[in-house]
Amino acid sequence: MNVLLYLVPVALLLGGLGLAAFVWALRSGQFDDPDGAAERILLDDD
């Protein structure tokens, strides 16, 4: 039972880090053009 005293804060910390990384990716524009590369390969620019 004492293990939960360590595992719960560690799990909350890791979850918070994951959420912070996701928010950072949203704000830095990582998801601005999800279909661009998929459609760009079909276009012939020659």
C-alpha positions in Angstrom: 0.0 0.0 0.0 3.0 2.3 0.6 3.9 1.9 -3.0 0.8 4.0 -4.0 2.3 6.9 -2.2 5.1 6.9 -4.8 3.2 5.7 -7.9 0.3 8.1 -7.8 2.4 11.3 -7.8 4.7 9.8 -10.5 1.7 9.0 -12.7 0.3 12.5 -12.2 3.7 14.0 -13.0 4.1 11.9 -16.2 0.5 12.7 -17.3 1.1 16.4 -16.7 4.3 16.3 -18.8 2.5 14.5 -21.6 -0.3 17.2 -21.5 2.3 20.0 -21.5 4.1 18.4 -24.5 0.8 18.2 -26.4 -0.1 21.8 -25.6 3.4 22.9 -26.7 3.0 21.0 -30.0 -0.4 22.6 -30.6 0.9 26.1 -30.0 4.1 25.6 -32.1 2.0 24.7 -35.1 2.8 21.0 -35.4 -0.8 20.2 -36.4 -1.5 23.1 -38.8 -1.4 21.2 -42.1 -2.2 17.5 -41.5 -3.4 16.8 -45.1 -0.8 18.9 -46.9 1.9 16.3 -47.4 -0.6 13.6 -48.2 -2.1 15.7 -51.1 1.3 17.2 -52.1 2.6 13.8 -53.2 -0.2 13.4 -55.7 0.5 16.7 -57.4 2.8 16.8 -60.4 4.9 20.0 -60.3 7.1 19.3 -63.3 
